[in-house]
Amino acid sequence: MHEITLTVNGVVRQARVPARRLLSDCLRHDLGLTGTHVGCEHGVCGCCTILLDGEPVRSCLTFAVTVDGREITTVEGLAGPDGALSPVQRAFAECHGLQCGFCTPGFLCTATALLRENPAPTEEEVLEGISGNLCRCTGYQNIVKSVHRAAELIAEEP
Amino acid sequence: MKPPPFDYHAPRDLGSALSALAEAGTDGKVLAGGQSLIPMLNMRLAAPGHLIDINRLAGLDTVTAGPDGVRVGALARHSRVERSAEVAAAQPLLRQALRQVAHPVIRNRGTVVGSLVHADPAAELPAVLALLGGSVRLARAGERERDVAAGEFFTGPLESAAEPGDLAVSAFFPASPPRSGTAFRELARRHGDYALAGVAAVVSLGEAGEVVRARVACIGVGAVPIVVDVTSAGRPGDWAAAARAVQDRVEPEDDIHATAGYRRHLVGVLAERALGEAAREAADA
């Protein structure tokens, strides 16, 4: 077993995990943060996408021990401290960018990082940016709309 | 599914990494980005007894680009190499190929050298290394580092010249001569999937616009990237004969995704397009 320390959504958390513990399982089982969803566990579906030091990565393709000491943001950390939804979350709600919600945590984390790097993406850049996330409900049209709307909301922020 | 149990080693310097690898022998595996290894562990296709995690080693995340080419360290992530303007200036084929490697989120974690050592015959980067005549630098406990040429590095599907105990510390992608152009074309069922077939091309033109050198490397149509020299068949603006020569050289197989015949057809179409694109780029260079 390995003692690890992660800063998750700004809070320092400790866990005792076997080396084979996937980061996705560490977040869900050891730290009780079940917002990160686990779909395929081989990097295809994108549901488990989290931000590692601000960069989106697959938590199911990362061992918790490897990222000992690093900073992680999960979907639970996207809203403000008062619980106010982030612009990306508001845009998804406004544009009906989700139905069952299973894939949503991955899309929200991916889109948050995408817009941080590229605040005004083209249609093609949005499609490329979310190409690693699968959704079985929406047909993607409203997700693409949501990302563009989120870009507008971020631009309007003071 | 979950990975099978393993002993975890997290060395902080190259020497301890190499001795951990030497001790683990055939039961050891290097963990860098993990974007190919961890899916294999999760699906229980691999069950190494020891994982040597090199993510804490300092000095392996370097990327240096110069007039002679690009050297990429073992911990340089795909995304970093893809975004580097210096790399794109020194060898544009790297960015062209990296944009087709999986998805952006996977590229944030996966490493260039890891892709080479994984040696998937449908992967983009082994073809780039083979086409450019690059090399992989291997380190081993108690021995001098050695460079293995791409031609000898890829030995079979998922097999490379990196033996148990070896750590690939960097790879070198040579620059192309002046008046050269490059292109990478592939076709996948879904964006980001491994390609059914793909072709990397590099074309060099002479002063009068004549073809001085034209080569392609094909993926998904053999046990290793298949490099074909089509200089003699190449005419600027007409690559049909070259494409036929490429089709004759590949060794595609049937699988659930495509027949061998379809793959051979694809390689011809992709080779013609990639060579044409590379030649146009060379003419503009």
Interface residues (C-beta under 8 A of the other chain):
Chain A: H2 P18 A19 R20 L22 D25 E41 H42 G43 G46 T49 L52 E55 P56 V57 R58 C60 L61 T62 F63 V65 T66 T110 E128 G129 S131 G132
Chain B: M1 K2 P3 P4 P5 F6 D7 Y8 A10 L31 G34 Q35 I38 P39 L41 N42 M43 L51 D53 N55 S79 A102 H103 P104 V105 I106 N108 R109 H191 G192
